[in-house]
Amino acid sequence: MAEMINSMFTTYARYTCSGAMMMIFFAALIYISAREERKSVRTILVGGSIVMLLFIFCPTLYLFLINVGADQAYRRLWWMLPIGVGLGYSATRLVWKHRINGLMMTAAVLLFCGRMVYGTPDVENRIPGEAAAAASFIRNAGGEGEIKAAFTDELLPYVRMNDVEIILPYAYSEREGNSFRDLMNSERTNFKMLASYCRIYDVRFLVIPTGRPGNDEYERYGFSPIGSSGMYAVFEYTGK
C-alpha cells in the first residue's frame, strides 16, 4: 500500500514539476469558494475539481489501470482538472472585484511563477518537441500503419502523444529487467547489440541522442540515419 501511494504521488510530482502552478490553482479554488456568488460556478470549478482529485487518488482506480497496462491513461487523468479555466476565471474576478490590487496580484503571479515562452528553451522544455520531430521522421520513412521504434527514457512519455501507431518494445513503467531499454540508455551506443535486439523485437527505428560515443559505427551493423531533430538522431535498421 505504501509503495502504491508513493507511486501515485510520484506521478503527481511529475505532473506539477516545481508545484507552483498547482499551489496557485488550489489558492484560486479557495478564493472562488469563498468569494464567488454564483453557486453554479462554485459547483463546477471547486466541486468538480475536488471530485476529480478524489477520483485520481483512488487506490482502486490506480491498481486497475496499472494492472491492465494503462499507466499512461492514469497520468492523463491530471489533464482533466480545470486548471486553465480556474486560474483564468479567478484572475478575472480578482481584477474585476479589486481593480488595482487584483491587477497587481495577478501580475505578481505571472512575474514570479510564469516562464518566458518565446525565450531560449531549456533542455527539459525541448523534449516534447524533439519527440514530435523524431516521430515525424519515423512516420515519413515508415509509411502508414504500425511501426516499431525504440527511444531513450526521456522521450517515452511523449512519443505516442504524437503518433499512436508507433509501437514501443518496452513500457515506460518497465524500469528494470529490460536489457534493450538499458542498452538504449547507456552512455555509449552499441550498434552491434542494438542490431540483435532489433531482430528479436522486430524494431525498425532507433532514436538516440546525438553526439553519443559510438554513434558513428551505425553502418557496420545495418543501420542508416534518416534524420536528426537536433538533440536526437533517428536510425533505421535495414540489416538482417
Secondary structure, 3 states (H helix, E strand, C coil): CHHHHHHHHHHHHHHHCCCHHHHHHHHHHHHHHHHCCCHHHHHHHHHHHHHHHHHHCCHHHHHHHHHCCCHHHHHHHHHHCCHHHHHHHHHHHHHHHHCHHHHHHHHHHHHHHCCCCCCCCCHHHHHHHHHHHHHHHHHHHHCCCCEEEECCHHHHHHHHHHCCCEECCCCCCCCCCCHHHHHHCCCCCCHHHHHHHHHHHCCCEEEEECCCCCHHHHHHHCEEEEEECCCEEEEEECCC
